[in-house]
């Protein structure tokens, strides 16, 4: 209709190796609708597909684990459990249906510690510092695309 729709900050959008542009903030905001996802960063600049680093909502996850008889000792132990990854993946997959095939998150990695201002991953206004998180979790991101 001759209208321009801005979906994300230009500098935050990235291009996959297939040449498609992805606006990560749209995906991230939708994925946070899940009660089990506290924080999320979508990655994939220059890669074949988008992926996500997810910090679970541990309080909600503890309740879910209790109802389903899943035992764990720490948050670090919790994020390694296949049942938990599968449950969070179910929510991600549901939200993925809203997007084109090139935009859909194809892999996730669960993180045991949240992004914080003190850790340098968040700005004082609680926005993600993408470069800092990419640097801090470079090994995790590389492992996704191996």
Secondary structure, 3 states (H helix, E strand, C coil): CCCCCCCCCHHHCEECCCCCEECHHHHHHHHCCCCCEEEEEEECCCCCCEEEEEEECHHHHHHHHHHHCCCCCCHHHHCCCHHHHHHHHHHHHHHHCCCCCCCCEEEEEEECCCCCCCCCCECCCCCECHHHHHHHCHHHHHHHCC
